[in-house]
Amino acid sequence: MDTLKKTVALAAISALSYTAAAADDANVTEHMHKHHDAMIAIQQAIIAGSLADTRESAQWLLDHEQPAGLPAAGSEFVVAMREAADGVLNAENLEAAAEATSQMGHACGNCHLATQVMVEFDEADNPSDEIKDKPHMQRHQWAADRMWEGLIGPSDQAWSRGANLLFESPIKPNVLNAHGGGEEVIGMSRRIHQLAGNATVVSNPEEKVEIYAEFIANCGSCHAELSMGPR
């Protein structure tokens, strides 16, 4: 199985399918579905500003048994993924959880490269361009999902799509003021826009990990400050 080229297709950021390449691929397919679901649950919890909601999925990623059939070339990245899951589980704040989550996505991407798994993503349509707060949040979530795909693919195209749209979608201070946001929240929003600019030009995978971690941590902190999560 180590020598076979495999294809993983992700629909948007929510569905996963795996093209069977060997008799034991069914176990690997189910495993990848569960991994994907658990990591997305963690990512969404951080973006929503809820550290507590990351724990259950992080514990599962740390404790579950690997199925038979995983390529040996990916073993070191399984270790890295578990270490990142432990980092989420024991994180004392959103920033630490976001950093560990971003590292987890990077470990997945490295594993896909090492094991010659080709990850394909559905071409998600760009969200609404109306200048209202809700579409702004939708665009930021869309960008977070594409950049996440960029990490786990890894996919430069997915990363660029998310980064470019995020950079083009700054939230105006008056929109944040309308939701009770003060200077601290406005500062978080400005920092996200700065990170988006950095993300549009970065090529180093480690720098992408750092940018993504700070991005979703700022999202979560902003939502927590405003007592609102993404809808």
MIDOSE-1310 file (N, C-alpha, C; in nm, 2 decimals, decimal comma, always signed):
residues 231
mdtl	+0,08/-0,12/+0,00/+0,00/+0,00/+0,00/+0,09/+0,13/+0,00; +0,21/+0,12/+0,05/+0,30/+0,23/+0,05/+0,33/+0,29/-0,09; +0,33/+0,20/-0,18/+0,37/+0,24/-0,32/+0,25/+0,28/-0,40; +0,13/+0,27/-0,36/+0,01/+0,31/-0,44/-0,02/+0,45/-0,42
kktv	-0,07/+0,52/-0,53/-0,12/+0,65/-0,52/-0,26/+0,65/-0,48; -0,30/+0,73/-0,38/-0,44/+0,73/-0,33/-0,50/+0,86/-0,35; -0,63/+0,87/-0,36/-0,70/+1,00/-0,37/-0,80/+1,02/-0,26; -0,79/+1,13/-0,20/-0,89/+1,17/-0,10/-0,96/+1,29/-0,15
alaa	-1,09/+1,29/-0,15/-1,17/+1,40/-0,20/-1,25/+1,46/-0,08; -1,23/+1,59/-0,06/-1,31/+1,66/+0,04/-1,41/+1,76/-0,02; -1,53/+1,74/+0,02/-1,64/+1,83/-0,03/-1,65/+1,94/+0,06; -1,63/+2,06/+0,01/-1,62/+2,18/+0,09/-1,53/+2,16/+0,21
isal	-1,58/+2,16/+0,33/-1,50/+2,13/+0,45/-1,56/+2,03/+0,53; -1,67/+1,96/+0,48/-1,75/+1,88/+0,57/-1,76/+1,73/+0,53; -1,72/+1,70/+0,41/-1,74/+1,56/+0,37/-1,61/+1,50/+0,32; -1,59/+1,37/+0,34/-1,47/+1,31/+0,30/-1,50/+1,18/+0,23
syta	-1,43/+1,15/+0,12/-1,44/+1,02/+0,06/-1,30/+0,98/+0,02; -1,29/+0,85/+0,01/-1,15/+0,79/-0,01/-1,16/+0,68/-0,12; -1,08/+0,69/-0,22/-1,09/+0,59/-0,33/-1,01/+0,47/-0,29; -1,07/+0,36/-0,28/-1,01/+0,24/-0,23/-0,90/+0,19/-0,32
aaad	-0,78/+0,16/-0,26/-0,67/+0,11/-0,34/-0,62/-0,03/-0,30; -0,68/-0,08/-0,19/-0,65/-0,21/-0,14/-0,76/-0,26/-0,06; -0,75/-0,39/-0,03/-0,87/-0,46/+0,04/-0,89/-0,40/+0,18; -0,79/-0,35/+0,25/-0,81/-0,30/+0,38/-0,83/-0,15/+0,39
danv	-0,86/-0,09/+0,27/-0,88/+0,06/+0,26/-1,01/+0,10/+0,33; -1,10/+0,01/+0,35/-1,23/+0,05/+0,42/-1,20/+0,10/+0,56; -1,11/+0,03/+0,63/-1,07/+0,08/+0,76/-1,01/+0,22/+0,76; -0,92/+0,24/+0,66/-0,85/+0,36/+0,65/-0,95/+0,47/+0,62
tehm	-1,05/+0,44/+0,53/-1,15/+0,54/+0,49/-1,23/+0,59/+0,61; -1,28/+0,49/+0,69/-1,35/+0,53/+0,81/-1,27/+0,61/+0,91; -1,14/+0,57/+0,92/-1,05/+0,64/+1,01/-1,03/+0,79/+0,96; -1,02/+0,81/+0,83/-1,00/+0,94/+0,78/-1,12/+1,03/+0,80
hkhh	-1,24/+0,97/+0,79/-1,37/+1,04/+0,81/-1,37/+1,09/+0,96; -1,34/+1,00/+1,05/-1,34/+1,04/+1,19/-1,24/+1,14/+1,23; -1,12/+1,13/+1,17/-1,02/+1,23/+1,19/-1,06/+1,36/+1,14; -1,12/+1,37/+1,02/-1,16/+1,49/+0,96/-1,27/+1,55/+1,05
dami	-1,37/+1,48/+1,09/-1,48/+1,53/+1,17/-1,43/+1,59/+1,30; -1,34/+1,52/+1,36/-1,29/+1,56/+1,50/-1,21/+1,69/+1,48; -1,12/+1,70/+1,38/-1,04/+1,82/+1,36/-1,13/+1,94/+1,33; -1,23/+1,92/+1,24/-1,32/+2,03/+1,21/-1,40/+2,07/+1,33
aiqq	-1,44/+1,98/+1,42/-1,51/+2,02/+1,54/-1,42/+2,11/+1,63; -1,29/+2,08/+1,64/-1,20/+2,16/+1,71/-1,18/+2,29/+1,65; -1,16/+2,30/+1,52/-1,14/+2,42/+1,45/-1,27/+2,51/+1,47; -1,38/+2,46/+1,46/-1,51/+2,54/+1,47/-1,52/+2,59/+1,62
aiia	-1,49/+2,51/+1,71/-1,50/+2,55/+1,85/-1,41/+2,66/+1,88; -1,29/+2,66/+1,83/-1,19/+2,77/+1,85/-1,25/+2,90/+1,78; -1,29/+2,89/+1,66/-1,35/+3,01/+1,59/-1,47/+3,06/+1,67; -1,55/+2,98/+1,73/-1,66/+3,02/+1,81/-1,62/+3,08/+1,94
gsla	-1,50/+3,06/+1,98/-1,45/+3,12/+2,11/-1,48/+3,03/+2,23; -1,50/+2,90/+2,20/-1,53/+2,80/+2,31/-1,42/+2,70/+2,33; -1,33/+2,73/+2,42/-1,22/+2,64/+2,45/-1,27/+2,50/+2,50; -1,37/+2,51/+2,58/-1,43/+2,38/+2,64/-1,48/+2,28/+2,53
dtre	-1,53/+2,34/+2,42/-1,58/+2,25/+2,32/-1,48/+2,18/+2,23; -1,35/+2,21/+2,26/-1,24/+2,15/+2,19/-1,20/+2,01/+2,25; -1,24/+2,00/+2,38/-1,18/+1,89/+2,46/-1,22/+1,75/+2,41; -1,35/+1,73/+2,39/-1,39/+1,59/+2,36/-1,32/+1,54/+2,23
saqw	-1,32/+1,62/+2,12/-1,26/+1,58/+2,00/-1,11/+1,56/+2,01; -1,05/+1,65/+2,09/-0,90/+1,64/+2,11/-0,87/+1,51/+2,19; -0,95/+1,47/+2,28/-0,93/+1,35/+2,36/-0,95/+1,23/+2,27; -1,05/+1,23/+2,18/-1,06/+1,12/+2,09/-0,94/+1,10/+1,99
lldh	-0,89/+1,22/+1,94/-0,78/+1,21/+1,85/-0,65/+1,16/+1,93; -0,64/+1,19/+2,05/-0,53/+1,14/+2,13/-0,54/+0,99/+2,17; -0,66/+0,94/+2,19/-0,68/+0,81/+2,25/-0,71/+0,70/+2,15; -0,77/+0,74/+2,04/-0,82/+0,63/+1,95/-0,71/+0,55/+1,89
eqpa	-0,74/+0,43/+1,85/-0,64/+0,33/+1,79/-0,64/+0,35/+1,64; -0,51/+0,34/+1,59/-0,50/+0,35/+1,45/-0,54/+0,22/+1,38; -0,60/+0,23/+1,26/-0,65/+0,11/+1,19/-0,53/+0,04/+1,12; -0,55/-0,08/+1,09/-0,45/-0,15/+1,01/-0,46/-0,09/+0,87
glpa	-0,34/-0,09/+0,81/-0,34/-0,04/+0,67/-0,29/+0,09/+0,65; -0,26/+0,17/+0,76/-0,20/+0,30/+0,74/-0,06/+0,28/+0,69; -0,01/+0,36/+0,59/+0,12/+0,35/+0,54/+0,23/+0,38/+0,64; +0,33/+0,30/+0,65/+0,44/+0,32/+0,74/+0,51/+0,46/+0,73
agse	+0,50/+0,51/+0,61/+0,57/+0,64/+0,59/+0,50/+0,75/+0,66; +0,38/+0,73/+0,71/+0,31/+0,83/+0,78/+0,31/+0,82/+0,93; +0,39/+0,73/+0,98/+0,39/+0,70/+1,13/+0,44/+0,82/+1,21; +0,54/+0,89/+1,16/+0,59/+1,00/+1,24/+0,49/+1,11/+1,25
fvva	+0,41/+1,12/+1,15/+0,31/+1,23/+1,14/+0,19/+1,20/+1,23; +0,16/+1,07/+1,24/+0,06/+1,03/+1,34/+0,10/+1,07/+1,48; +0,23/+1,05/+1,51/+0,29/+1,09/+1,64/+0,27/+1,24/+1,66; +0,30/+1,32/+1,55/+0,29/+1,46/+1,55/+0,15/+1,51/+1,57
mrea	+0,05/+1,44/+1,51/-0,09/+1,47/+1,52/-0,13/+1,45/+1,67; -0,09/+1,34/+1,73/-0,13/+1,31/+1,87/-0,07/+1,41/+1,96; +0,05/+1,45/+1,94/+0,11/+1,56/+2,02/+0,03/+1,69/+2,01; -0,01/+1,72/+1,89/-0,09/+1,84/+1,87/-0,23/+1,83/+1,94
adgv	-0,29/+1,71/+1,93/-0,41/+1,68/+2,00/-0,40/+1,70/+2,15; -0,29/+1,65/+2,20/-0,26/+1,67/+2,35/-0,24/+1,82/+2,38; -0,18/+1,89/+2,29/-0,17/+2,04/+2,30/-0,31/+2,11/+2,31; -0,40/+2,06/+2,23/-0,54/+2,12/+2,24/-0,60/+2,08/+2,37
lnae	-0,59/+1,95/+2,41/-0,65/+1,90/+2,53/-0,61/+1,98/+2,65; -0,48/+2,01/+2,65/-0,43/+2,08/+2,77/-0,41/+2,23/+2,76; -0,46/+2,29/+2,65/-0,44/+2,43/+2,63/-0,52/+2,51/+2,74; -0,45/+2,61/+2,78/-0,51/+2,70/+2,89/-0,58/+2,82/+2,83
nlea	-0,57/+2,84/+2,70/-0,64/+2,95/+2,64/-0,66/+2,92/+2,49; -0,73/+3,01/+2,42/-0,76/+2,99/+2,28/-0,64/+2,99/+2,19; -0,54/+3,08/+2,23/-0,42/+3,10/+2,15/-0,34/+2,97/+2,15; -0,33/+2,90/+2,26/-0,26/+2,78/+2,27/-0,33/+2,66/+2,19
aaea	-0,46/+2,66/+2,20/-0,54/+2,56/+2,13/-0,53/+2,58/+1,98; -0,54/+2,71/+1,94/-0,53/+2,74/+1,80/-0,39/+2,70/+1,74; -0,29/+2,73/+1,82/-0,15/+2,69/+1,77/-0,14/+2,54/+1,75; -0,19/+2,46/+1,85/-0,19/+2,32/+1,84/-0,28/+2,26/+1,73
tsqm	-0,39/+2,33/+1,70/-0,48/+2,29/+1,59/-0,41/+2,31/+1,46; -0,35/+2,42/+1,44/-0,28/+2,45/+1,32/-0,17/+2,35/+1,29; -0,10/+2,32/+1,40/+0,01/+2,22/+1,39/-0,05/+2,08/+1,35; -0,17/+2,05/+1,40/-0,24/+1,93/+1,36/-0,27/+1,92/+1,21
ghac	-0,32/+2,03/+1,16/-0,35/+2,04/+1,02/-0,22/+2,02/+0,94; -0,11/+2,08/+0,98/+0,02/+2,07/+0,92/+0,07/+1,93/+0,92; +0,05/+1,86/+1,03/+0,09/+1,72/+1,04/+0,01/+1,63/+0,94; -0,12/+1,66/+0,92/-0,20/+1,59/+0,82/-0,14/+1,61/+0,68
gnch	-0,11/+1,74/+0,65/-0,06/+1,77/+0,52/+0,07/+1,70/+0,49; +0,16/+1,70/+0,59/+0,29/+1,63/+0,58/+0,27/+1,48/+0,56; +0,17/+1,42/+0,63/+0,14/+1,28/+0,61/+0,09/+1,25/+0,47; +0,01/+1,33/+0,42/-0,04/+1,31/+0,28/+0,07/+1,32/+0,18
latq	+0,16/+1,41/+0,20/+0,28/+1,42/+0,11/+0,37/+1,29/+0,12; +0,39/+1,25/+0,25/+0,48/+1,14/+0,27/+0,43/+1,01/+0,22; +0,29/+0,99/+0,23/+0,23/+0,87/+0,19/+0,17/+0,87/+0,05; +0,20/+0,99/-0,02/+0,15/+1,00/-0,16/+0,00/+1,00/-0,17
vmve	-0,07/+1,05/-0,07/-0,21/+1,07/-0,08/-0,25/+1,20/-0,15; -0,32/+1,20/-0,25/-0,36/+1,32/-0,32/-0,50/+1,36/-0,27; -0,50/+1,48/-0,21/-0,63/+1,53/-0,16/-0,69/+1,63/-0,26; -0,82/+1,61/-0,29/-0,89/+1,70/-0,38/-1,00/+1,76/-0,31
fdea	-1,03/+1,89/-0,33/-1,13/+1,96/-0,27/-1,24/+2,00/-0,37; -1,37/+2,00/-0,33/-1,47/+2,06/-0,41/-1,45/+2,21/-0,42; -1,48/+2,26/-0,54/-1,46/+2,40/-0,56/-1,58/+2,48/-0,50; -1,55/+2,53/-0,38/-1,66/+2,60/-0,30/-1,68/+2,74/-0,36
dnps	-1,81/+2,77/-0,39/-1,84/+2,90/-0,44/-1,81/+3,01/-0,34; -1,76/+3,13/-0,39/-1,74/+3,24/-0,30/-1,87/+3,28/-0,23; -1,87/+3,32/-0,10/-1,99/+3,37/-0,04/-2,03/+3,51/-0,08; -2,14/+3,55/-0,03/-2,20/+3,68/-0,07/-2,10/+3,79/-0,05
deik	-2,12/+3,89/-0,14/-2,03/+4,01/-0,14/-2,11/+4,14/-0,08; -2,23/+4,11/-0,03/-2,31/+4,23/+0,02/-2,23/+4,28/+0,14; -2,24/+4,42/+0,16/-2,17/+4,49/+0,26/-2,26/+4,49/+0,39; -2,26/+4,38/+0,45/-2,34/+4,37/+0,58/-2,26/+4,28/+0,67
dkph	-2,29/+4,28/+0,80/-2,21/+4,21/+0,89/-2,22/+4,06/+0,88; -2,33/+4,01/+0,85/-2,34/+3,86/+0,84/-2,26/+3,81/+0,72; -2,28/+3,86/+0,60/-2,19/+3,81/+0,49/-2,05/+3,83/+0,52; -2,00/+3,93/+0,59/-1,86/+3,94/+0,63/-1,82/+3,82/+0,71
mqrh	-1,90/+3,78/+0,81/-1,87/+3,67/+0,89/-1,87/+3,54/+0,81; -1,96/+3,53/+0,71/-1,96/+3,42/+0,62/-1,84/+3,41/+0,54; -1,79/+3,53/+0,49/-1,67/+3,53/+0,41/-1,54/+3,49/+0,50; -1,54/+3,54/+0,62/-1,43/+3,50/+0,71/-1,43/+3,35/+0,74
qwaa	-1,55/+3,29/+0,76/-1,56/+3,15/+0,79/-1,52/+3,07/+0,66; -1,56/+3,12/+0,55/-1,53/+3,06/+0,42/-1,37/+3,06/+0,40; -1,31/+3,17/+0,43/-1,17/+3,19/+0,42/-1,10/+3,09/+0,51; -1,15/+3,08/+0,64/-1,09/+2,99/+0,74/-1,09/+2,85/+0,69
drmw	-1,20/+2,81/+0,62/-1,21/+2,67/+0,57/-1,12/+2,65/+0,46; -1,11/+2,74/+0,37/-1,01/+2,72/+0,25/-0,87/+2,72/+0,30; -0,83/+2,80/+0,39/-0,70/+2,80/+0,44/-0,67/+2,67/+0,52; -0,77/+2,62/+0,59/-0,75/+2,49/+0,65/-0,72/+2,38/+0,55
egli	-0,80/+2,39/+0,44/-0,78/+2,29/+0,34/-0,63/+2,31/+0,28; -0,59/+2,43/+0,28/-0,45/+2,45/+0,23/-0,35/+2,39/+0,32; -0,37/+2,38/+0,45/-0,28/+2,32/+0,54/-0,29/+2,16/+0,53; -0,41/+2,11/+0,53/-0,42/+1,96/+0,54/-0,40/+1,90/+0,40
gpsd	-0,42/+1,97/+0,29/-0,40/+1,91/+0,16/-0,27/+1,84/+0,14; -0,16/+1,91/+0,15/-0,16/+2,06/+0,14/-0,19/+2,11/+0,00; -0,25/+2,23/+0,00/-0,29/+2,29/-0,13/-0,26/+2,44/-0,13; -0,17/+2,48/-0,21/-0,14/+2,62/-0,23/-0,26/+2,70/-0,28
qaws	-0,33/+2,63/-0,37/-0,45/+2,69/-0,43/-0,56/+2,72/-0,33; -0,59/+2,62/-0,25/-0,69/+2,64/-0,15/-0,65/+2,75/-0,05; -0,52/+2,75/-0,01/-0,47/+2,85/+0,09/-0,49/+2,99/+0,02; -0,45/+3,01/-0,10/-0,45/+3,14/-0,17/-0,60/+3,19/-0,18
rgan	-0,69/+3,10/-0,22/-0,83/+3,14/-0,23/-0,88/+3,19/-0,10; -0,85/+3,12/+0,01/-0,90/+3,17/+0,14/-0,83/+3,30/+0,18; -0,70/+3,31/+0,17/-0,62/+3,43/+0,21/-0,66/+3,55/+0,13; -0,68/+3,53/+0,00/-0,72/+3,65/-0,09/-0,86/+3,70/-0,05
llfe	-0,95/+3,61/-0,03/-1,08/+3,66/+0,01/-1,08/+3,72/+0,15; -1,01/+3,67/+0,24/-1,00/+3,73/+0,37/-0,94/+3,87/+0,37; -0,84/+3,89/+0,28/-0,78/+4,02/+0,27/-0,87/+4,12/+0,21; -0,96/+4,07/+0,12/-1,06/+4,16/+0,06/-1,18/+4,18/+0,14
spik	-1,19/+4,13/+0,26/-1,31/+4,14/+0,34/-1,28/+4,19/+0,48; -1,22/+4,31/+0,49/-1,20/+4,37/+0,63/-1,34/+4,41/+0,68; -1,35/+4,40/+0,82/-1,48/+4,44/+0,88/-1,46/+4,58/+0,93; -1,55/+4,67/+0,89/-1,54/+4,81/+0,93/-1,57/+4,83/+1,08
pnvl	-1,50/+4,92/+1,14/-1,52/+4,95/+1,29/-1,67/+4,97/+1,32; -1,74/+5,04/+1,24/-1,88/+5,07/+1,27/-1,97/+4,95/+1,28; -1,93/+4,85/+1,20/-2,00/+4,72/+1,21/-1,98/+4,65/+1,34; -1,85/+4,65/+1,39/-1,82/+4,60/+1,52/-1,88/+4,68/+1,63
nahg	-1,88/+4,81/+1,62/-1,94/+4,90/+1,72/-2,09/+4,86/+1,74; -2,16/+4,83/+1,62/-2,30/+4,80/+1,63/-2,33/+4,68/+1,71; -2,23/+4,59/+1,72/-2,24/+4,47/+1,80/-2,18/+4,48/+1,94; -2,15/+4,60/+1,98/-2,09/+4,63/+2,11/-1,94/+4,61/+2,12
ggee	-1,87/+4,61/+2,00/-1,73/+4,60/+2,00/-1,66/+4,73/+2,03; -1,56/+4,73/+2,12/-1,48/+4,84/+2,15/-1,35/+4,84/+2,08; -1,25/+4,91/+2,13/-1,12/+4,92/+2,07/-1,05/+4,79/+2,06; -1,07/+4,70/+2,17/-1,00/+4,58/+2,17/-1,05/+4,49/+2,05
vigm	-1,18/+4,48/+2,03/-1,23/+4,40/+1,92/-1,19/+4,46/+1,79; -1,19/+4,59/+1,78/-1,15/+4,65/+1,65/-1,00/+4,62/+1,62; -0,92/+4,62/+1,73/-0,78/+4,58/+1,71/-0,77/+4,44/+1,66; -0,85/+4,35/+1,71/-0,85/+4,21/+1,67/-0,88/+4,20/+1,52
srri	-0,98/+4,27/+1,48/-1,02/+4,27/+1,34/-0,91/+4,33/+1,25; -0,85/+4,43/+1,29/-0,74/+4,49/+1,21/-0,62/+4,39/+1,20; -0,60/+4,32/+1,31/-0,49/+4,22/+1,31/-0,52/+4,11/+1,21; -0,65/+4,07/+1,21/-0,69/+3,96/+1,11/-0,66/+4,01/+0,97
hqla	-0,69/+4,14/+0,94/-0,67/+4,19/+0,81/-0,52/+4,19/+0,78; -0,43/+4,22/+0,88/-0,29/+4,22/+0,86/-0,24/+4,08/+0,83; -0,30/+3,98/+0,91/-0,26/+3,84/+0,89/-0,30/+3,80/+0,75; -0,42/+3,84/+0,70/-0,46/+3,81/+0,57/-0,36/+3,86/+0,46
gnat	-0,31/+3,98/+0,48/-0,22/+4,03/+0,38/-0,09/+3,95/+0,38; -0,05/+3,91/+0,50/+0,07/+3,82/+0,51/+0,04/+3,69/+0,44; -0,08/+3,63/+0,46/-0,11/+3,50/+0,41/-0,11/+3,50/+0,26; -0,14/+3,61/+0,19/-0,15/+3,62/+0,05/-0,01/+3,60/-0,02
vvsn	+0,10/+3,63/+0,06/+0,23/+3,63/+0,00/+0,32/+3,52/+0,06; +0,28/+3,45/+0,16/+0,36/+3,35/+0,23/+0,37/+3,22/+0,15; +0,48/+3,16/+0,15/+0,50/+3,03/+0,08/+0,55/+2,92/+0,18; +0,62/+2,96/+0,28/+0,67/+2,86/+0,38/+0,56/+2,80/+0,46
peek	+0,55/+2,66/+0,46/+0,45/+2,60/+0,53/+0,44/+2,63/+0,68; +0,56/+2,64/+0,74/+0,56/+2,68/+0,89/+0,51/+2,81/+0,91; +0,53/+2,91/+0,82/+0,47/+3,04/+0,84/+0,32/+3,04/+0,82; +0,27/+2,95/+0,73/+0,13/+2,94/+0,72/+0,07/+2,89/+0,85
veiy	+0,14/+2,79/+0,91/+0,09/+2,74/+1,04/+0,07/+2,85/+1,14; +0,17/+2,94/+1,15/+0,17/+3,05/+1,25/+0,06/+3,15/+1,21; +0,04/+3,18/+1,09/-0,06/+3,27/+1,05/-0,20/+3,22/+1,08; -0,22/+3,09/+1,04/-0,35/+3,03/+1,06/-0,39/+3,03/+1,21
aefi	-0,29/+2,99/+1,29/-0,32/+2,98/+1,43/-0,36/+3,12/+1,49; -0,29/+3,22/+1,45/-0,32/+3,35/+1,51/-0,46/+3,40/+1,45; -0,48/+3,37/+1,33/-0,61/+3,41/+1,26/-0,73/+3,35/+1,34; -0,73/+3,22/+1,36/-0,85/+3,16/+1,42/-0,86/+3,19/+1,57
ancg	-0,74/+3,21/+1,63/-0,74/+3,26/+1,77/-0,81/+3,39/+1,79; -0,77/+3,48/+1,69/-0,83/+3,62/+1,69/-0,98/+3,61/+1,67; -1,02/+3,52/+1,57/-1,17/+3,50/+1,55/-1,24/+3,46/+1,68; -1,18/+3,36/+1,74/-1,25/+3,31/+1,86/-1,25/+3,41/+1,97
scha	-1,14/+3,49/+1,99/-1,14/+3,59/+2,10/-1,24/+3,70/+2,07; -1,25/+3,74/+1,94/-1,35/+3,84/+1,90/-1,49/+3,80/+1,93; -1,52/+3,67/+1,89/-1,65/+3,62/+1,92/-1,68/+3,61/+2,06; -1,58/+3,56/+2,14/-1,60/+3,55/+2,29/-1,63/+3,69/+2,35
elsm	-1,55/+3,79/+2,30/-1,57/+3,93/+2,36/-1,71/+3,98/+2,32; -1,76/+3,95/+2,21/-1,89/+4,00/+2,16/-2,00/+3,91/+2,20; -1,97/+3,79/+2,27/-2,07/+3,69/+2,31/-2,15/+3,64/+2,19; -2,08/+3,62/+2,08/-2,14/+3,57/+1,96/-2,05/+3,48/+1,89
gpr	-2,10/+3,36/+1,85/-2,02/+3,27/+1,77/-2,06/+3,28/+1,62; -1,99/+3,22/+1,53/-2,03/+3,22/+1,39/-2,16/+3,15/+1,37; -2,25/+3,21/+1,29/-2,38/+3,15/+1,26/-2,38/+3,10/+1,12
